[in-house]
């Protein structure tokens, strides 16, 4: 165990420090004004507005950038793990660049109370923004696997998100978590209907597009990245998502990620060191091979997940949330491993 963590990489500006003390309604009142500057030394202050240049995610100077960070668990179950203290730790002690807010649609999520979950995501976007991290708004559709099942809900939700956050430089939209059981052409049709909804209010932010077979580029249903290469979505500032769990998804998946990243802009918006259930034993050796590949090719990544769920893929020991602390001593083995790679 490391004895001393390096000094936090940023200090909150006076404006940001004040924002942290304001209630949600006060945050909302500032949305019509220019966004506050990102905290000095933070990821957003360093890189600014992101864009897609060729197959790379690039910063304000069109230089390739690799974001690294954490995904929440389902907000309907573990929103108590995403609070001021845990986000302070993630931005400072953990040195994360990006937070993925996983809002499930089914399984007790958005469809049960759209206004509640819209307000929750809005609040968390502001909290992440105040700390100078990028934020992925994750439309976490999973079952049913056809994203078109939730098309009307998605139109409503992403209209609100783009209206509320389209002036920010740190927001990315992940519009379909893990499509499954349907063709790429069906998924592509969904993307082609949702992208204009966002672009009407946010013409520039990066949009992340789910791929076939649980965002495996089709591999988990006997496909490959060629189906996207041969039939890409015609839009700017888009990236395709890839998910893997190292104990389950081995060399064929690693090789596909390597190949695909030469032809397509890829963002790994979810991965774990365990099996695809997010549980079981950790394969840190295979995980490191993925980490090394993603570093070599500037592929951004987000680890699953920032919660105290009982499964091995949840980074915190059960019972850590909501009181913390959220440092190294509260982490399971997978949490310690990912913490060390973020540092």
N, C-alpha and C positions, 0 to 999 in steps of 0.2 A: 504494500500500500504506500502510495506516495505520501511523504510527510508534509510537504508544503506545496500548495497550489500557486501557480503564478498569479501576479497581480491582475485584477479585473482589467479588461481591455478598454473599458470606457467609463466615463463619469457622466452622470445625467446633467444636461444643461439646466439652467434655472427654469426655463419654460417647461421642460419635460418633468422636472421634479414637481412643479406646481400641478401639472396635469395628473400626476399619479394620485394627488390628494382630492381631485374633483370627483363628484358622483357621475354616474353614467350619463345623466341628463346634461351635465355641463360639457362632457365630451361631445355629445351630439350637437350641442349648440355651436361648436367650433367648426362643424363639417362644412359650413358654407364659406368659411374663411380659408386662407391658404394654410396648408398643414404646417405644424411647427417643425423646425429643423430637427433632424435626427441627432441623438446624443453624440457628442464628439467621440471619435474612436470606434463607434459602432459599425456593424456591417453595412447598414444603409448609408451612413455618412461616408463610408469608404467607397462604396460601389455605385450608389445612386440608383436611378431608374434602370431596370434591366431590359434587355432586348435579346432577340434570337438572331445571331449572325451565323449563317450557314448551319452547321450542326452543333454549334456551341451556344450556351447561355453566356451573355456578355454584359459588361458593366456600362456605365455612362460613356466611357471612352472606347467602347467596342472591343475591349480586351476580354478574353475568356475568363470566366469566374466559376468557381466551384463552391456552391453553398452546401453546408452540412448542418444537420439539426435533428429535431425530434418531432414525432407525431404524437398528439394526444391519443388516448383511447376514446371510445365513443362518449361524446359529451353527455348523453342521457344517463350514463352510468358513472362517469369519473370526472365530471366538471370540478369536483372538489380538489382535484389534483392540479388544477390550472388556476392559480391564484397569484396575488402580488409576490409572495415570498418565493414560490416555485419559479415564477418567470424571472424574478431577480436573479435567482441561482442559475437558471438556464442561460441567461444573457451574460452574466458575469463569470461565475465560477465554472460553468460548463463550457463557456465560449461558443455557444451555438449561434449560427447565422440565421436560422429559419425555424419557424414553428408551423406545423401542419395541424389545423383545427378540424378534427374528424367528426363531422356531424352526420350521424346515420339518418337515413330517411325512414326506413322501417325499423323494426325491433325496438319500438318505444321511442323513436326519434322524431324527426321533423313532422311527419304526417300526423302525429298525435296533437301537436300544438304549434302550428307554423309561426305564430307571432312570438311565442316564448323562445323558440330556438333561433329565430331571426335576431331577436334582441340579445340573446346570449352570445351568438357569433359576433354581432356588432361590438358588444362590450369587450370581448376577448381580442378582436382585431385592434381596438384602440389600445388595450393594455400591451399587446406585443409591439405595436407601433411606437408607443412611448419609450420602449426599451431599445429601439434601434435595430430590431430584427425584421427580417422578411416574414411574411405570413401567407400560408397557403390555405385558402378557403376550400375545404374538401367536401364535396357533395358525395357522401359516402353511401352510394347505392351498392347493394350487394345481392340481395334476394328480394324480388326476382332479378335475374341477371340482365334482362333487356332494359337498357336505360330509358327507352321510350315509354316504359310503364310509368315513369315519373316525369314525363316531359312537361306537362302543364305545371306541376309543382316546381320544376327546375326553372321554367320561364319566370315564374313569380319570384322565386328566391334570388336568382341571379340578376333580375332587374333591380331588386332592392340593394343587393350587394354592390353592383356597379354604380348605382345612384349614390350610395352612401360612401363609397371608398374609391371611386374612379379618379379622384384628384390626388390620391396617395401614390408614392413611388415604390412602396414595399409590398404591394398586394399581388398575389398570383391566384388564379382561379383554377381549381381542379374539378372539372365538370362531370366526371363519371369515374368513381373509384375503381371498381373491378367488374366491368361487363363480362358476362359469361353465358354460355349456352346459345349465343346468337352469332351471326356472321359479322365480319368486318364491315360489309356494306351497310348492315343495319346500324351498327355503332357509328359509322361515318355519317349516316343520315342524321342521327341525333346530334352529333357535334356540329354539323352544318346548320342545324336549327338553333342551337344554343349560342354559338359564337356571335351571331348578329345581335342577340339580346344583350350581351355584354358590351359589344362594340358601340351600341347606340349611346352608351353613357361613359364608357371607358375605352377609348380608341387605341390605347397603347400597351396596356399591361399584358404580361405573358399569360396565356391560357394553356393549361395542361390537359391533354386528351387521353382518356383511358383507352387501352388496347384490348384486343380480344383475349379471352381465356384468363380472366382474373388479372388483367394487365400484365400478361406474360409475353406480349407480342405474338400471341397465338400458340406458343409452345405447349401449354398445358392442355390444349385440345388438338394436338397433332398438326399445328400450323407453324408458321415462321414469320419473320419480319418482312419477308418479300411481299406479303399481301398488302402491307402498308406502302412499301416502296413502289409497288406497281399501281397503287390506287390511293395516293396521299390526299389529305384534306387540303383544299386550296385556300389558305389563309395565312396572314402574317403573324409573327410573334406567337407561334404555337410550338409546343413540344409534346412528345408522346411519352406516356408513363410506362415504367417497367417495375414490377414487384418481384422480389425473390425472398426465399427463406432458405438459408444456406445448408441446413441439414437435409432438406428435401430437394432443392434445386441445384444440381451439381454441374458438372462440366458442360453438358449441352446448353444449359441456361447461361452460364458464364460466357461460353463461346458466342452465343446469340447476342448477348449484350455487347460484346466486343465488335462483332460484325455490324450490328445495327447502328452503333454509335458512329460508325464511319459514313453512314448514309442518311441517318435521321437525327434530329435533335431529341435527345433522350434525357428524361429526369426520373431518377429512382425515387418515387414519392413514398415508398414503403419497403422496408426490408427487415428481416430478423435473423438472428444467429441460430434459430431453432428450426423445427419443422414448420410446415405451412399453417399449422393450427396456432402458431405463436406459443407453443408449449414444447415440452420435452427437453432433451439434452441439447446443449450448445455445441455447435461445430465452429470453433473459433478459427481453426486453420483454413477451412473453406471460406469463412467470412472474410478473413484477411486477404484472400486472393481477390475477392470482389472489391474490397477497399482499395487494394493496390491498383487494380484495373481502373476503378473510377477516378482515383487520383491522377493516374497517368493520362487519362482522356478527358479530364475536367468535367466529369459527370457528377452533377449535384445529387445529394442523397438525404433521405430522412429515415430515421430508425423508428420502428414500432416496438414499444410505445411508452409514453411518459405517464405512467400510472402506477398504482400499487395493487393491481389485479394479482390474483394468486398464481397466474401462469408465469413460466420462466421468462417470457418475452417482455413482461412488465418490469421496468427498470428498478422500481422501489420495492423494498420489503413491505409485505402486507401490513397495513395499519399506519403507514407513513403519512398519508393524506387524511385530513387537510392541514395538520399542524406542523408537518416537517420533523426534523430539518431535511433539506433536500440536497445534501452533499454526499460525499463518497461513502461515509459510514452507513448510510441508509440504503445502499444499493445492493441488489442481487448480483451474482457473477456477470450476467449479461449487461447489467447497468454499469458495472465497473469497467467492463471491456469497452463499451461505447463511450463512456466518459473519458477514458484515456485517449481515445481516437479523436475526440472533439478538442482536447486540450492543446 
